[in-house]
Amino acid sequence: MTLSNETLTLLVLIALGLGLLGVLFGMFGGGGRRGDLDATPPADEVVGSLLARIERIEKAVRTLNGTDKRQQLQIEAGVRRVGLLRYDAFEDVGGRLSFSCALLDEHGNGIVLTSINGRQETRVYAKPVAEGTSSHNLSNEEGEAIRQAMSDRSEAVNAG
């Protein structure tokens, strides 16, 4: 579970508010019993305790924020965009057994795999892709697989 900076800030403010309410209740909410006032710690001890709690909460928020950033980088680096195009590579071979498949991360980096199926043999090619393009020559089918992977998902849903 990841929390945005705004959510983490809100949690810290809520914790501060509850802590302040606790201090005020401890100082003024004695219920009118005078004997309990002697057992109430001095205000500077209460404030010091609250400051220590606030520091622990701030440390936890910083840790959560760092974890959130690391997880976001991992998510962006994973395969998130896939494009698949099946086709007949040769006129005498049907069934659309040949394919090109682009497997890309959020930034368009990854690979495009192509399998060319003929009657006697099958050949498989893998080409690197960086930012939606490749330094290798791409077939029309490989280019289309990359375009499918890079296309906005909402466009693909609306087109289908």
NUMITI-967967 format. One line per field, with one value per atom (N, C-alpha, C): residue number from 0; chain; atom name; x, y, z negated. Coordinates in pm, 1 decimal. Example, Ala and Ser with C-alpha at 12.3 -4.5 7.8 and 13.67 -1.06 7.14 Angstrom:
2
n: (0	0	0	1	1	1)
chain: (A	A	A	A	A	A)
atom: (N	CA	C	N	CA	C)
u: (1319.0	1230.0	1320.0	1285.0	1367.0	1290.0)
v: (-569.0	-450.0	-330.0	-225.0	-106.0	3.0)
w: (-780.0	-780.0	-780.0	-708.0	-714.0	-787.0)
***
This chain:
160
n: (0	0	0	1	1	1	2	2	2	3	3	3	4	4	4	5	5	5	6	6	6	7	7	7	8	8	8	9	9	9	10	10	10	11	11	11	12	12	12	13	13	13	14	14	14	15	15	15	16	16	16	17	17	17	18	18	18	19	19	19	20	20	20	21	21	21	22	22	22	23	23	23	24	24	24	25	25	25	26	26	26	27	27	27	28	28	28	29	29	29	30	30	30	31	31	31	32	32	32	33	33	33	34	34	34	35	35	35	36	36	36	37	37	37	38	38	38	39	39	39	40	40	40	41	41	41	42	42	42	43	43	43	44	44	44	45	45	45	46	46	46	47	47	47	48	48	48	49	49	49	50	50	50	51	51	51	52	52	52	53	53	53	54	54	54	55	55	55	56	56	56	57	57	57	58	58	58	59	59	59	60	60	60	61	61	61	62	62	62	63	63	63	64	64	64	65	65	65	66	66	66	67	67	67	68	68	68	69	69	69	70	70	70	71	71	71	72	72	72	73	73	73	74	74	74	75	75	75	76	76	76	77	77	77	78	78	78	79	79	79	80	80	80	81	81	81	82	82	82	83	83	83	84	84	84	85	85	85	86	86	86	87	87	87	88	88	88	89	89	89	90	90	90	91	91	91	92	92	92	93	93	93	94	94	94	95	95	95	96	96	96	97	97	97	98	98	98	99	99	99	100	100	100	101	101	101	102	102	102	103	103	103	104	104	104	105	105	105	106	106	106	107	107	107	108	108	108	109	109	109	110	110	110	111	111	111	112	112	112	113	113	113	114	114	114	115	115	115	116	116	116	117	117	117	118	118	118	119	119	119	120	120	120	121	121	121	122	122	122	123	123	123	124	124	124	125	125	125	126	126	126	127	127	127	128	128	128	129	129	129	130	130	130	131	131	131	132	132	132	133	133	133	134	134	134	135	135	135	136	136	136	137	137	137	138	138	138	139	139	139	140	140	140	141	141	141	142	142	142	143	143	143	144	144	144	145	145	145	146	146	146	147	147	147	148	148	148	149	149	149	150	150	150	151	151	151	152	152	152	153	153	153	154	154	154	155	155	155	156	156	156	157	157	157	158	158	158	159	159	159)
chain: (A	A	A	A	A	A	A	A	A	A	A	A	A	A	A	A	A	A	A	A	A	A	A	A	A	A	A	A	A	A	A	A	A	A	A	A	A	A	A	A	A	A	A	A	A	A	A	A	A	A	A	A	A	A	A	A	A	A	A	A	A	A	A	A	A	A	A	A	A	A	A	A	A	A	A	A	A	A	A	A	A	A	A	A	A	A	A	A	A	A	A	A	A	A	A	A	A	A	A	A	A	A	A	A	A	A	A	A	A	A	A	A	A	A	A	A	A	A	A	A	A	A	A	A	A	A	A	A	A	A	A	A	A	A	A	A	A	A	A	A	A	A	A	A	A	A	A	A	A	A	A	A	A	A	A	A	A	A	A	A	A	A	A	A	A	A	A	A	A	A	A	A	A	A	A	A	A	A	A	A	A	A	A	A	A	A	A	A	A	A	A	A	A	A	A	A	A	A	A	A	A	A	A	A	A	A	A	A	A	A	A	A	A	A	A	A	A	A	A	A	A	A	A	A	A	A	A	A	A	A	A	A	A	A	A	A	A	A	A	A	A	A	A	A	A	A	A	A	A	A	A	A	A	A	A	A	A	A	A	A	A	A	A	A	A	A	A	A	A	A	A	A	A	A	A	A	A	A	A	A	A	A	A	A	A	A	A	A	A	A	A	A	A	A	A	A	A	A	A	A	A	A	A	A	A	A	A	A	A	A	A	A	A	A	A	A	A	A	A	A	A	A	A	A	A	A	A	A	A	A	A	A	A	A	A	A	A	A	A	A	A	A	A	A	A	A	A	A	A	A	A	A	A	A	A	A	A	A	A	A	A	A	A	A	A	A	A	A	A	A	A	A	A	A	A	A	A	A	A	A	A	A	A	A	A	A	A	A	A	A	A	A	A	A	A	A	A	A	A	A	A	A	A	A	A	A	A	A	A	A	A	A	A	A	A	A	A	A	A	A	A	A	A	A	A	A	A	A	A	A	A	A	A	A	A	A	A	A	A	A	A	A	A	A	A	A	A	A	A	A	A	A	A	A	A	A	A	A	A	A	A	A	A	A	A	A	A	A	A	A	A	A	A	A	A	A	A	A	A	A)
atom: (N	CA	C	N	CA	C	N	CA	C	N	CA	C	N	CA	C	N	CA	C	N	CA	C	N	CA	C	N	CA	C	N	CA	C	N	CA	C	N	CA	C	N	CA	C	N	CA	C	N	CA	C	N	CA	C	N	CA	C	N	CA	C	N	CA	C	N	CA	C	N	CA	C	N	CA	C	N	CA	C	N	CA	C	N	CA	C	N	CA	C	N	CA	C	N	CA	C	N	CA	C	N	CA	C	N	CA	C	N	CA	C	N	CA	C	N	CA	C	N	CA	C	N	CA	C	N	CA	C	N	CA	C	N	CA	C	N	CA	C	N	CA	C	N	CA	C	N	CA	C	N	CA	C	N	CA	C	N	CA	C	N	CA	C	N	CA	C	N	CA	C	N	CA	C	N	CA	C	N	CA	C	N	CA	C	N	CA	C	N	CA	C	N	CA	C	N	CA	C	N	CA	C	N	CA	C	N	CA	C	N	CA	C	N	CA	C	N	CA	C	N	CA	C	N	CA	C	N	CA	C	N	CA	C	N	CA	C	N	CA	C	N	CA	C	N	CA	C	N	CA	C	N	CA	C	N	CA	C	N	CA	C	N	CA	C	N	CA	C	N	CA	C	N	CA	C	N	CA	C	N	CA	C	N	CA	C	N	CA	C	N	CA	C	N	CA	C	N	CA	C	N	CA	C	N	CA	C	N	CA	C	N	CA	C	N	CA	C	N	CA	C	N	CA	C	N	CA	C	N	CA	C	N	CA	C	N	CA	C	N	CA	C	N	CA	C	N	CA	C	N	CA	C	N	CA	C	N	CA	C	N	CA	C	N	CA	C	N	CA	C	N	CA	C	N	CA	C	N	CA	C	N	CA	C	N	CA	C	N	CA	C	N	CA	C	N	CA	C	N	CA	C	N	CA	C	N	CA	C	N	CA	C	N	CA	C	N	CA	C	N	CA	C	N	CA	C	N	CA	C	N	CA	C	N	CA	C	N	CA	C	N	CA	C	N	CA	C	N	CA	C	N	CA	C	N	CA	C	N	CA	C	N	CA	C	N	CA	C	N	CA	C	N	CA	C	N	CA	C	N	CA	C	N	CA	C	N	CA	C	N	CA	C	N	CA	C	N	CA	C	N	CA	C	N	CA	C	N	CA	C	N	CA	C	N	CA	C	N	CA	C	N	CA	C	N	CA	C	N	CA	C	N	CA	C	N	CA	C	N	CA	C	N	CA	C	N	CA	C	N	CA	C	N	CA	C	N	CA	C)
u: (85.2	0.0	89.3	63.4	140.7	50.0	105.5	30.4	97.7	16.8	72.2	126.7	206.5	261.0	149.7	42.9	-68.2	-134.3	-151.3	-212.6	-123.6	6.9	99.5	101.0	97.2	92.5	-34.7	-146.7	-273.3	-267.0	-205.8	-193.2	-109.2	-1.8	81.7	3.3	-71.8	-151.2	-258.2	-321.3	-421.5	-356.0	-237.8	-167.1	-129.5	-85.8	-52.3	-175.2	-286.2	-409.8	-456.4	-449.8	-489.8	-396.4	-268.9	-173.5	-200.9	-230.4	-261.7	-389.1	-489.3	-612.0	-583.1	-495.0	-457.6	-391.3	-304.1	-238.2	-341.0	-428.3	-529.6	-623.2	-661.7	-749.5	-676.9	-548.6	-470.7	-452.9	-441.6	-418.3	-547.6	-655.6	-778.0	-894.4	-881.3	-993.7	-983.9	-938.2	-921.4	-1052.3	-1164.3	-1293.6	-1317.7	-1240.5	-1263.8	-1203.9	-1129.9	-1069.1	-933.6	-922.7	-798.8	-683.7	-712.7	-607.3	-529.0	-592.9	-525.6	-428.2	-441.4	-355.0	-209.8	-186.8	-49.4	17.9	-62.4	-6.7	14.5	-40.8	-27.1	115.5	179.9	317.9	321.2	433.0	444.9	428.8	387.0	359.1	482.8	601.6	721.2	752.1	718.4	736.7	637.3	514.4	412.1	450.3	493.9	534.4	655.3	750.3	868.2	828.7	735.3	687.3	618.8	538.4	471.1	571.1	672.8	774.7	847.7	874.5	939.7	848.7	719.2	623.9	618.0	616.7	612.1	735.8	852.6	975.5	967.3	911.6	897.7	801.0	692.8	595.6	659.6	734.1	801.7	901.2	973.3	1068.2	993.5	881.4	802.0	747.9	704.9	653.6	764.5	885.7	998.3	1031.7	1027.6	1054.5	949.5	821.8	714.1	727.0	764.7	780.8	894.1	1004.9	1114.7	1074.2	1000.0	950.6	857.3	770.9	676.4	750.9	854.8	932.2	1002.8	1061.1	1127.8	1028.1	911.4	809.4	760.4	746.5	702.6	802.8	931.7	1035.3	1030.5	1006.6	996.6	874.7	764.9	643.3	665.3	725.9	749.8	846.8	938.2	1036.5	980.6	865.6	806.6	734.9	707.9	634.2	491.8	455.3	321.8	249.9	323.9	265.3	297.2	193.1	209.2	133.1	198.5	133.5	158.8	54.6	67.2	0.7	73.0	20.4	47.1	-60.5	-49.0	-74.2	-1.3	-14.6	38.7	9.3	65.6	189.4	304.8	430.1	448.1	390.1	404.3	266.3	252.2	123.3	78.6	172.5	134.6	115.7	130.4	111.9	1.4	-107.7	-220.1	-223.3	-329.9	-350.2	-291.5	-233.4	-174.7	-87.9	6.8	95.5	217.1	249.9	360.9	310.0	400.3	358.7	475.9	441.4	535.8	473.4	551.4	500.4	597.1	547.1	628.3	597.7	701.7	691.1	769.5	697.6	762.1	724.3	812.2	780.0	703.9	680.7	601.8	665.7	798.0	870.2	898.4	845.0	865.0	994.9	1055.2	1178.4	1146.2	1211.9	1189.4	1237.1	1156.1	1193.1	1072.0	1101.1	997.9	1044.5	957.6	986.5	907.0	970.7	902.6	929.0	822.9	833.2	776.9	860.2	820.1	804.3	683.9	655.5	634.6	712.5	697.6	660.5	652.4	616.8	727.0	852.6	964.1	1039.4	1025.3	1104.3	1035.8	1083.8	1038.3	1161.8	1157.5	1267.4	1213.3	1294.1	1253.6	1359.8	1312.1	1400.7	1361.7	1460.9	1437.5	1518.4	1451.9	1520.3	1492.7	1596.1	1575.1	1494.1	1419.5	1340.0	1373.2	1401.5	1428.9	1342.1	1260.4	1169.9	1084.4	1037.0	944.5	1008.4	1141.5	1210.1	1322.6	1377.0	1486.2	1600.2	1721.1	1837.1	1849.3	1773.3	1771.2	1660.5	1676.3	1570.5	1448.6	1332.8	1208.3	1122.3	1055.1	957.2	832.6	744.4	619.0	539.9	541.6	466.4	527.2	657.7	722.6	691.6	696.7	661.5	518.3	427.1	286.2	267.7	338.9	330.0	377.0	484.3	533.5	430.7	372.1	269.5	149.9	108.5	-2.6	32.6	153.3	195.1	203.5	249.2	266.8	137.7	35.4	-88.6	-155.8	-229.8	-305.1	-409.6	-419.0	-514.3	-658.1	-688.9	-827.7	-863.9	-765.7	-793.6	-821.5	-744.7	-763.6	-901.7	-945.0	-1076.6	-1186.4	-1172.6	-1275.3	-1280.3	-1164.6	-1162.2	-1225.4	-1215.1	-1267.7	-1408.1)
v: (-117.4	0.0	123.0	215.3	337.7	454.9	549.6	669.6	790.5	882.5	1003.7	1094.5	1191.4	1287.4	1363.2	1394.6	1466.5	1382.5	1253.1	1164.3	1150.4	1135.7	1123.8	1251.2	1364.9	1492.4	1502.0	1460.6	1462.4	1371.8	1254.3	1163.3	1225.4	1292.9	1358.9	1468.9	1548.1	1654.9	1599.0	1490.7	1427.5	1378.6	1314.9	1266.7	1383.2	1493.7	1612.0	1665.3	1672.7	1722.4	1634.1	1502.9	1411.7	1423.3	1439.2	1456.8	1583.5	1692.0	1818.2	1805.8	1737.6	1714.0	1634.4	1536.3	1457.3	1543.0	1633.6	1723.4	1813.7	1873.3	1962.6	1887.9	1766.7	1689.4	1652.8	1617.7	1583.2	1701.2	1820.7	1938.4	1992.4	1991.7	2057.1	1961.4	1839.0	1745.8	1654.5	1702.1	1620.0	1583.7	1631.2	1597.4	1661.0	1761.2	1832.0	1763.0	1660.1	1590.7	1654.0	1719.2	1790.7	1696.1	1580.7	1487.4	1438.3	1434.6	1385.3	1486.1	1612.4	1714.1	1694.2	1638.7	1617.0	1507.9	1413.3	1303.2	1342.6	1457.7	1501.8	1548.4	1495.5	1538.5	1685.7	1749.7	1891.0	1905.6	2025.1	2051.7	2031.1	2066.0	2050.0	1902.9	1812.5	1669.5	1621.0	1669.9	1630.9	1679.9	1805.2	1861.1	1785.3	1753.4	1677.7	1539.8	1476.1	1345.8	1356.7	1460.7	1481.9	1511.0	1590.5	1618.9	1491.1	1403.7	1276.7	1192.1	1191.2	1116.7	1175.3	1307.5	1373.9	1338.4	1337.3	1300.5	1157.0	1063.7	924.7	916.4	993.8	993.5	1050.7	1159.7	1218.6	1120.2	1047.0	947.0	837.3	792.9	689.8	740.2	865.2	923.1	930.4	971.7	976.8	836.5	737.6	599.8	552.6	579.2	540.2	611.7	737.6	814.0	755.1	718.7	656.6	522.6	443.9	315.0	336.4	435.7	466.1	502.1	582.7	622.2	502.0	414.4	294.9	203.7	186.3	100.9	160.4	290.4	355.1	332.2	340.6	314.9	169.2	77.1	-64.1	-88.5	-25.3	-41.2	11.6	128.6	187.6	103.6	30.8	-49.4	-185.9	-225.1	-353.6	-345.7	-462.7	-467.1	-420.0	-309.5	-252.3	-232.4	-240.0	-217.3	-337.5	-397.9	-516.3	-495.3	-525.9	-521.8	-654.4	-714.4	-844.6	-837.9	-881.6	-885.3	-1024.8	-1096.1	-1228.9	-1212.6	-1292.2	-1278.0	-1403.0	-1411.9	-1517.0	-1459.9	-1516.0	-1466.1	-1510.2	-1623.6	-1677.1	-1708.7	-1694.3	-1717.7	-1862.8	-1957.0	-2098.2	-2154.8	-2070.1	-2113.9	-2028.8	-2092.2	-2018.5	-2033.6	-1988.5	-2000.8	-1890.2	-1793.1	-1679.5	-1725.7	-1814.2	-1869.7	-1782.6	-1691.1	-1598.9	-1484.0	-1425.8	-1313.7	-1222.3	-1098.9	-1002.7	-952.6	-953.3	-914.4	-814.6	-696.3	-594.0	-597.9	-606.4	-606.8	-486.3	-382.1	-254.9	-207.9	-126.2	-62.9	67.3	143.2	266.3	368.3	362.3	460.3	410.9	293.6	240.4	165.0	119.5	41.8	-105.5	-192.6	-335.5	-410.7	-506.5	-587.6	-611.0	-646.5	-695.5	-832.8	-932.1	-1069.7	-1100.7	-1168.7	-1207.1	-1354.4	-1426.5	-1566.0	-1578.6	-1625.2	-1645.7	-1796.6	-1840.0	-1981.9	-2014.6	-2110.4	-2161.8	-2309.0	-2371.0	-2513.7	-2601.6	-2565.6	-2650.7	-2600.4	-2473.4	-2420.0	-2300.0	-2270.2	-2152.3	-2075.2	-1944.6	-1858.9	-1757.8	-1731.0	-1636.7	-1527.6	-1404.3	-1288.5	-1205.5	-1147.5	-1054.6	-928.7	-814.2	-686.5	-591.6	-519.3	-423.7	-302.8	-247.0	-127.0	-24.6	96.9	206.7	324.8	369.3	482.8	464.7	341.0	313.7	292.0	291.7	267.4	166.6	115.1	19.7	62.1	30.9	59.0	-45.4	-154.8	-258.6	-228.3	-280.0	-264.9	-343.8	-279.6	-343.6	-375.7	-489.5	-521.0	-436.3	-432.0	-358.2	-414.8	-546.1	-611.0	-576.7	-573.1	-536.5	-392.0	-304.7	-164.1	-149.8	-226.1	-220.6	-272.8	-379.2	-431.0	-325.8	-254.2	-147.6	-34.5	4.1	109.7	68.9	-56.6	-104.4	-93.5	-134.5	-129.6	14.0	105.2	243.8	324.5	273.2	349.5	364.7	472.0	499.0	391.1	334.8	226.2	269.9	394.9	442.2	444.9	476.3	473.5	331.4	234.2	94.9	45.7	85.9	44.4	107.3	234.8	303.8	252.5	213.6	165.4	26.5	-53.5	-190.0	-190.1)
w: (0.0	0.0	0.0	89.0	95.7	63.9	-6.6	-44.6	18.2	63.4	123.0	13.2	52.3	-44.6	-116.0	-43.4	-104.8	-213.3	-188.0	-286.0	-408.3	-386.4	-498.4	-581.8	-517.5	-589.9	-673.1	-616.1	-688.1	-809.8	-797.6	-911.7	-1022.9	-986.4	-1087.2	-1157.1	-1081.4	-1143.2	-1235.8	-1198.9	-1285.7	-1414.6	-1400.4	-1518.8	-1611.2	-1552.8	-1633.4	-1705.0	-1632.9	-1693.4	-1807.2	-1788.1	-1896.0	-2015.7	-1988.5	-2097.7	-2176.1	-2105.4	-2172.7	-2254.5	-2199.8	-2276.1	-2402.7	-2392.7	-2509.9	-2616.6	-2572.8	-2668.1	-2736.1	-2656.9	-2714.4	-2809.3	-2768.8	-2855.5	-2984.7	-2972.9	-3091.5	-3184.2	-3128.0	-3211.0	-3272.0	-3191.9	-3237.1	-3258.5	-3222.0	-3231.6	-3350.8	-3460.7	-3579.8	-3646.7	-3598.1	-3656.0	-3791.5	-3824.8	-3950.0	-4071.0	-4054.9	-4168.1	-4196.9	-4309.5	-4343.7	-4376.3	-4425.5	-4463.6	-4343.4	-4227.3	-4107.5	-4049.1	-4082.9	-4025.4	-4064.4	-4183.2	-4226.8	-4143.5	-4089.7	-4011.4	-3865.1	-3820.7	-3683.2	-3658.6	-3552.3	-3525.9	-3484.9	-3505.8	-3465.9	-3314.1	-3273.9	-3132.6	-3045.7	-3096.5	-3013.7	-2985.4	-3080.4	-3055.2	-2949.5	-2957.2	-2860.3	-2721.6	-2712.9	-2584.0	-2528.9	-2615.5	-2572.7	-2520.0	-2587.8	-2542.8	-2406.9	-2389.8	-2261.2	-2150.1	-2179.3	-2078.1	-2036.1	-2131.7	-2098.7	-2009.8	-2040.4	-1957.4	-1816.5	-1808.4	-1677.2	-1596.3	-1660.2	-1588.7	-1537.1	-1619.3	-1573.6	-1456.1	-1461.7	-1352.0	-1224.9	-1237.5	-1121.5	-1060.9	-1144.8	-1095.4	-1019.4	-1074.6	-1007.8	-874.9	-869.6	-745.5	-641.0	-682.1	-588.4	-535.9	-624.0	-582.5	-482.8	-512.4	-421.3	-286.7	-289.5	-166.0	-80.9	-144.6	-71.9	-12.2	-88.9	-39.2	78.8	68.8	176.6	304.6	295.0	413.7	476.6	392.1	444.7	514.9	455.5	517.2	648.4	654.2	777.9	889.9	858.9	959.6	1006.6	913.9	950.3	1038.8	1007.8	1087.4	1228.6	1240.4	1372.4	1455.2	1389.8	1462.0	1504.1	1451.3	1487.2	1621.8	1679.8	1806.8	1780.6	1842.8	1824.9	1956.8	2064.7	2197.7	2286.1	2340.0	2423.5	2553.2	2664.0	2794.5	2865.1	2920.3	2985.9	3122.0	3221.8	3358.1	3415.0	3450.7	3513.3	3662.6	3742.7	3887.2	3957.7	4085.9	4171.8	4238.5	4205.5	4262.1	4406.9	4442.9	4578.3	4634.1	4764.5	4829.1	4818.4	4817.7	4816.6	4675.4	4571.2	4432.7	4371.1	4331.8	4272.9	4121.7	4063.3	3919.4	3835.3	3899.2	3826.9	3710.3	3740.6	3638.7	3610.6	3700.0	3676.1	3589.5	3508.8	3424.3	3393.0	3356.3	3299.4	3171.1	3064.9	2933.1	2870.2	2837.8	2770.7	2621.2	2539.9	2393.7	2342.0	2298.4	2265.4	2125.4	2067.6	1940.5	1967.0	1862.5	1873.2	1966.3	1983.1	2064.2	2206.1	2240.0	2374.8	2392.7	2282.8	2289.9	2269.6	2345.4	2331.2	2452.8	2499.3	2614.6	2703.3	2828.5	2919.2	2965.8	2945.4	2985.7	3111.3	3205.1	3328.6	3354.8	3386.4	3425.3	3565.8	3658.9	3797.8	3818.3	3846.2	3862.7	4009.8	4057.4	4193.0	4188.4	4303.0	4307.3	4248.0	4270.8	4231.0	4107.2	4075.1	3964.4	3899.7	3780.1	3706.8	3662.8	3682.2	3638.8	3538.7	3436.6	3331.8	3323.0	3316.7	3307.8	3185.8	3120.8	3010.3	3037.9	3027.2	3053.3	2937.1	2893.0	2783.5	2830.4	2737.3	2764.8	2656.7	2697.2	2603.8	2643.3	2550.4	2571.4	2696.2	2716.7	2826.6	2961.9	2969.8	3097.2	3074.6	3184.9	3173.8	3266.3	3224.6	3308.9	3420.3	3408.7	3511.5	3611.9	3732.6	3832.3	3786.7	3791.7	3749.1	3869.9	3863.8	3967.6	3942.4	4040.6	4021.7	3904.1	3890.3	3781.6	3645.4	3636.1	3509.9	3473.7	3573.6	3549.5	3503.2	3561.2	3521.0	3378.6	3341.9	3205.1	3104.3	3138.2	3049.3	3042.0	3155.4	3155.1	3069.3	3078.8	2996.0	2847.7	2813.6	2673.3	2622.4	2706.9	2664.7	2668.0	2736.2	2748.5	2613.7	2599.5	2477.5	2461.1	2342.0	2316.4	2335.6	2306.4	2323.9	2471.8	2559.9	2703.2	2748.2	2695.6	2735.9	2691.8	2572.9	2525.3	2608.7	2639.6	2718.5	2861.5	2917.5	3054.5	3064.5	2959.1	2961.6	2927.8)
***
